[in-house]
Amino acid sequence: MSTPSPYDNLPDAQGFFGKFGGQFVPPEMKQVMDEISAAYQEIRQRKDFQDELNYLLADYVGRPSPIFYARRLSEKLGGARIYLKREDLNHTGAHKINHCLGEALLAKFMGKTKVIAETGAGQHGVALATACALVGIPCEIHMGTVDIAKEHPNVTKMKILGATLVPVTRGTATLKDAVDSAFDEYLKDPQNFIYAIGSVVGPHPFPGMVRDFQSVVGREARAQFMERYKKLPDYVAACVGGGSNAMGIFTAFLNDESVKLVGVEPAGEGLDTDRHAATMTLGKPGQIHGMACYVLEDSEGNPMPVHSIASGLDYPGSGPQHSHLKDLGRVEYASANDNECLDAFMMLSRVEGIIPALESAHAVAWAIREAPKLSQEQSILINLSGRGDKDADYVAEKLGL
Ligand SMILES: *Cc1c(COP(=O)(O)O)cnc(C)c1O
């Protein structure tokens, strides 16, 4: 008799991954979340839904995304072979379109009249505005004014795609504040609106649902790697903000004991400063945005203002499944700081001709640090979650190019 895997069939019926996750929301909100959960359980089993989603992932997003062997980078580092899962090649330039299409189709199925969301780097906003344009549903995006200034091209795209943009000035005017603002709007009419969460975070069913939509990344990557190299990679690494691209690639490998899984968090200006967003590394169990997970809190128990050079990673919480996988010891959480991220951004651009998103560059930075310690027989598969067009001007200015 084989023992059941501790990694499968999560979350449980109450939305828990071990002691993390759940639905820490007011009763009226719990009812709405349960309706979303029931609708999702229904459509995920329907062939017409799966067929439409798979069709859009192929012909609209351009899946499957390739795996690219970064030969010049690997040789330069002189250790493990580095492979990139090219989510940067997706329509709209990142992995987020995978779950946005799922969420937009769900909204249509449930007869919702408006899709609301927050965005950090603007990638979720653009991906959602894109999916809503395709499906034909009004879309409202809340975004911190700090991020609006930094991510101008994405702001313009959202407007062109027909989304309503709500600038958020409260708090640090970044991702967490945009979440709060979007949530307030959602609470005005949760029966007719739907909040399309941008990562594997928030109350149940979102962490499990967004993971399911993203898990196509790992399913493809595992099959592609096996087919081409007749073995599994030794390491699979991904950056972790909320944790959706990481869960997307990790899920298919959870039961492959030989594969080490590494989540790379933003160490910002240093783990010894208060300017980072290394939630899994330095946070402690708590609650944020309707879920239990590791959280970075100040001494009063409020979420800490966090910082990363990558807007999409500066979030003081993390997906509940990541919190669970950390406690189980299945995933190792490492970090890369802003400077390492910039170096990785430039190195991948100049050695491979691939400009990564600053978020993804964190995972590349980890590989640059670790690959030389490994042998050439070993392999690191990185989820290259997005492309860096949105960051190019910012980096050029920062480095004086
Ligand atoms: C949003 C974003 C991230 C961070 O989100 P996760 O949910 O942690 O994946 C990472 N990479 C890119 C390119 C992004 O746009």
The ligand as a MOL file (V3000), in Angstrom:
LIG
                    3D

  0  0  0     0  0            999 V3000
M  V30 BEGIN CTAB
M  V30 COUNTS 15 15 0 0 0
M  V30 BEGIN ATOM
M  V30 1 C 3.6910 39.5690 -10.5120 0
M  V30 2 C 4.9280 38.9650 -10.9330 0
M  V30 3 C 5.6510 38.1480 -10.0680 0
M  V30 4 C 5.2800 37.9400 -8.6320 0
M  V30 5 O 4.0810 37.2700 -8.4300 0
M  V30 6 P 4.0350 35.7650 -7.9580 0
M  V30 7 O 2.6080 35.5750 -7.5990 0
M  V30 8 O 4.9510 35.6260 -6.7880 0
M  V30 9 O 4.4650 34.9400 -9.0970 0
M  V30 10 C 6.7770 37.5230 -10.5590 0
M  V30 11 N 7.1910 37.7170 -11.8250 0
M  V30 12 C 6.5280 38.5140 -12.6800 0
M  V30 13 C 7.0520 38.6850 -14.0500 0
M  V30 14 C 5.3840 39.1540 -12.2630 0
M  V30 15 O 4.7320 39.9330 -13.1200 0
M  V30 END ATOM
M  V30 BEGIN BOND
M  V30 1 1 1 2
M  V30 2 1 2 3
M  V30 3 2 2 14
M  V30 4 1 3 4
M  V30 5 2 3 10
M  V30 6 1 4 5
M  V30 7 1 5 6
M  V30 8 2 6 7
M  V30 9 1 6 8
M  V30 10 1 6 9
M  V30 11 1 10 11
M  V30 12 2 11 12
M  V30 13 1 12 13
M  V30 14 1 12 14
M  V30 15 1 14 15
M  V30 END BOND
M  V30 END CTAB
M  END
